[in-house]
Amino acid sequence: MNVELQMLVWSVVLGLVQMVIAVTGATGQRGLGWAASPRDGAQNPLTGAVARLDRASANFLETFVFFAAAVLINSVLQRHSATTVLGAQLYFWARLIYIPVYALGIPYLRTLIWLVSIVGIVLLLPPLF
């Protein structure tokens, strides 16, 4: 398995862990009854680090689909290079670091880390053209 696919697998694991952390925090604030309910009505808003972890999880999902598509297309076309490896690694490590930085509420640094993850995706694209 090439490095890009390894980073994709680890990103799937990261996404699952991030989702579990966000859901656990939300359950802690809203209660087990909320977690087991169909959630049809209005919900109390999440607050603090739990709200930030929930938003970070949603943000991961917004970027992950582009990362996964780029890695998989590169893999199918067998277009691997030092640049695609760097792109995949930048995406994964930036997304990993993004979680605690966002949970702590550190402005600007969070945005910079997000930008690094986007650069990682962009680095996966040139071999596809």
Residue pairs with C-beta under 8 A, 6 or more apart in sequence:
1 9
2 75
2 80
2 85
3 80
3 85
3 88
3 89
4 71
4 74
4 75
4 80
4 84
4 85
4 87
4 88
4 124
5 71
5 75
7 71
7 88
7 89
7 91
7 92
8 67
8 68
8 71
8 72
8 88
10 92
11 64
11 67
11 68
11 91
11 92
11 95
14 60
14 92
14 95
14 96
15 57
15 60
15 61
15 64
18 53
18 56
18 57
18 60
18 99
19 57
21 53
21 57
21 99
22 50
22 53
22 54
22 56
22 57
23 35
25 46
25 49
25 50
25 53
25 54
26 34
26 35
26 46
26 50
26 54
27 34
27 35
28 50
29 44
29 46
29 47
29 50
30 43
30 44
30 46
34 43
45 51
46 54
49 103
49 104
49 105
52 102
52 103
52 105
53 99
53 102
53 103
55 102
56 98
56 99
56 102
56 103
59 98
59 102
59 114
60 95
60 98
63 91
63 95
63 117
63 118
63 121
66 121
67 88
67 91
67 117
67 120
67 121
67 124
70 87
70 121
70 124
70 125
70 128
71 88
71 124
73 128
74 80
74 84
74 124
74 127
74 128
77 127
77 128
79 127
79 128
80 127
81 127
83 123
83 126
83 127
84 123
84 124
84 127
86 120
86 123
87 119
87 120
87 121
87 122
87 123
87 124
88 120
88 124
89 120
90 116
90 117
90 119
90 120
90 123
91 117
91 120
91 121
91 124
92 120
94 113
94 114
94 116
94 117
94 120
95 117
97 113
98 110
98 113
98 114
98 117
101 109
101 110
101 113
102 110
